[in-house]
Amino acid sequence: MTEQSTVTGNADRPEPPKPSNPLRPDFAFFDIEAYGLHETSYPIEMGWSDDGLNVTSFLIRPADDWEERDWSWESEKVHGITREQVMDG
């Protein structure tokens, strides 16, 4: 990818519970959502959670030269993130 993507926050989500020790979680989960499963798919969301179930996630807007024809409507049904949410971020 030659252009930088724009990252947006998760202001619409409720505040999660605090971990018992936020500086040293026992485990963490990391997740990346892509808008499709083909070779040229972009990531559209990154998220992670620690052992206190504190979740942070960000939408990633593709580069300006990205085209709507690249969007997978089938993948949208799976991850629930709309093209408009990604582009408005």
C-alpha positions in Angstrom: 0.0 0.0 0.0 1.6 3.3 -1.0 -0.8 5.7 0.6 -1.4 6.1 4.3 -4.7 5.0 5.8 -6.8 7.0 8.3 -7.5 5.4 11.7 -10.6 6.3 13.7 -11.5 5.6 17.3 -14.3 3.7 19.0 -16.2 6.5 20.7 -19.6 4.9 20.3 -18.7 1.8 22.4 -19.4 1.6 26.1 -16.5 1.8 28.6 -15.3 -1.8 29.4 -14.3 -3.0 32.9 -10.8 -2.3 34.2 -8.2 -5.1 34.4 -6.9 -6.2 37.8 -3.4 -5.2 36.7 -3.4 -3.1 33.5 0.4 -3.0 33.2 0.8 -6.7 33.0 -2.1 -8.6 31.5 -2.0 -12.4 31.7 -3.1 -12.7 28.1 -4.3 -10.5 25.2 -6.3 -11.0 22.0 -5.6 -9.3 18.8 -8.0 -9.2 15.8 -7.9 -7.7 12.3 -10.9 -7.5 10.1 -10.5 -7.2 6.3 -13.2 -6.1 3.9 -12.8 -9.3 1.9 -10.8 -12.5 1.6 -9.2 -11.8 -1.8 -5.5 -11.1 -2.4 -5.9 -7.3 -2.6 -8.1 -6.9 0.5 -7.3 -4.1 2.9 -7.6 -4.3 6.7 -10.6 -2.2 7.9 -10.5 -2.7 11.6 -7.9 -3.6 14.2 -8.8 -4.5 17.8 -7.4 -6.0 21.0 -8.4 -7.0 24.5 -6.5 -7.7 27.7 -7.3 -10.1 30.5 -9.6 -7.5 32.1 -11.7 -7.5 28.9 -10.7 -4.0 28.1 -11.4 -3.7 24.4 -9.9 -1.2 22.0 -10.6 -1.1 18.3 -10.1 1.3 15.4 -11.6 1.5 11.9 -9.1 1.9 9.1 -10.1 4.0 6.1 -8.4 2.7 2.9 -6.2 5.0 0.8 -7.9 7.6 -1.4 -7.4 5.6 -4.6 -9.4 2.7 -3.2 -12.5 1.9 -5.2 -16.0 0.8 -4.2 -15.8 -2.1 -6.7 -13.2 -3.7 -4.4 -15.6 -3.9 -1.4 -17.0 -7.4 -0.6 -20.7 -7.2 0.2 -20.5 -10.8 1.4 -17.8 -10.0 3.9 -19.8 -7.1 5.2 -22.6 -9.5 6.1 -20.0 -11.5 8.2 -18.2 -8.6 10.0 -21.0 -6.1 10.2 -18.9 -3.1 9.3 -20.4 -1.1 6.4 -18.4 0.6 3.7 -19.9 3.9 4.8 -18.6 3.4 8.4 -15.1 2.8 7.0 -15.2 5.7 4.5 -16.7 8.2 7.0 -14.0 7.4 9.6 
